Amino acid sequence: MAEKLEDLNLPLTVVGRIVKEVLPEGVSISKEARTGLAKAASVFVLYVTSAATNTVKHHKRKALTGQDVLEAMADIEFERFVEPLREALEQYKLAVSAKKSAGKKKEDDDVEMVEEEG
C-alpha cells in the first residue's frame, strides 16, 4: 500500500498529456486545473478499484480482472461507460495477442536461422 496519500495520485504529466489530446486547438489548461483533474481521476480510479475489489470478494476470488472492473462500473451506476470500456478492453486484448504472436513468430524465425547455420 502507498506510504503517503500523494503516492496514490496519477502523475500530472500523464494527466496533462491526456487532457492536451482532447482539448481543442489553441486551448490550454492551467496547472491548477491539471492538478484538480489528476486528483479527481485518482479518486475515481480508487472508487472503481474498491467496487471491483468487492466484486472479486463476492465471487471468492483473489485476482481482479477487466470483467470485474466492467461489473463494478455498472454497480456504481456508470452503466453508460460499460460498453465503450468493454470495446476498449477487447481492442487491448487483441493488441496484446497480436504483439505476442509477432514476438513468437520472431522467436521461431530466429530459431530457424540458428538451425540453418548449425
Solvent accessible surface area in square Angstrom, and as a share of the most:
residue,aa,sasa,rsa
1,M,216,0.96
2,A,36,0.28
3,E,170,0.76
4,K,124,0.53
5,L,141,0.70
6,E,111,0.50
7,D,79,0.41
8,L,55,0.27
9,N,55,0.28
10,L,63,0.31
11,P,75,0.47
12,L,68,0.34
13,T,100,0.58
14,V,57,0.33
15,V,10,0.06
16,G,11,0.10
17,R,140,0.51
18,I,102,0.52
19,V,18,0.10
20,K,152,0.65
21,E,135,0.60
22,V,115,0.66
23,L,52,0.26
24,P,89,0.56
25,E,175,0.79
26,G,84,0.81
27,V,78,0.45
28,S,103,0.67
29,I,37,0.19
30,S,66,0.42
31,K,140,0.59
32,E,149,0.67
33,A,43,0.34
34,R,65,0.24
35,T,41,0.24
36,G,39,0.38
37,L,81,0.40
38,A,2,0.02
39,K,101,0.43
40,A,60,0.46
41,A,35,0.27
42,S,4,0.03
43,V,100,0.57
44,F,78,0.33
45,V,72,0.42
46,L,77,0.38
47,Y,112,0.42
48,V,12,0.07
49,T,63,0.37
50,S,60,0.39
51,A,14,0.11
52,A,0,0.00
53,T,48,0.28
54,N,91,0.47
55,T,8,0.05
56,V,9,0.05
57,K,138,0.58
58,H,139,0.62
59,H,87,0.39
60,K,183,0.78
61,R,95,0.35
62,K,205,0.87
63,A,68,0.53
64,L,79,0.39
65,T,61,0.36
66,G,28,0.27
67,Q,98,0.43
68,D,3,0.01
69,V,47,0.27
70,L,7,0.03
71,E,64,0.29
72,A,0,0.00
73,M,6,0.03
74,A,36,0.28
75,D,94,0.48
76,I,25,0.13
77,E,140,0.63
78,F,64,0.27
79,E,101,0.45
80,R,194,0.71
81,F,82,0.34
82,V,18,0.10
83,E,92,0.41
84,P,74,0.47
85,L,70,0.35
86,R,85,0.31
87,E,95,0.43
88,A,52,0.40
89,L,41,0.20
90,E,84,0.38
91,Q,124,0.55
92,Y,140,0.53
93,K,106,0.45
94,L,125,0.62
95,A,61,0.47
96,V,51,0.29
97,S,59,0.38
98,A,62,0.48
99,K,160,0.68
100,K,143,0.61
101,S,67,0.43
102,A,64,0.49
103,G,35,0.34
104,K,119,0.50
105,K,127,0.54
106,K,130,0.55
107,E,106,0.47
108,D,61,0.32
109,D,58,0.30
110,D,62,0.32
111,V,81,0.47
112,E,94,0.42
113,M,113,0.51
114,V,100,0.58
115,E,119,0.54
116,E,142,0.64
117,E,139,0.62
118,G,102,0.98
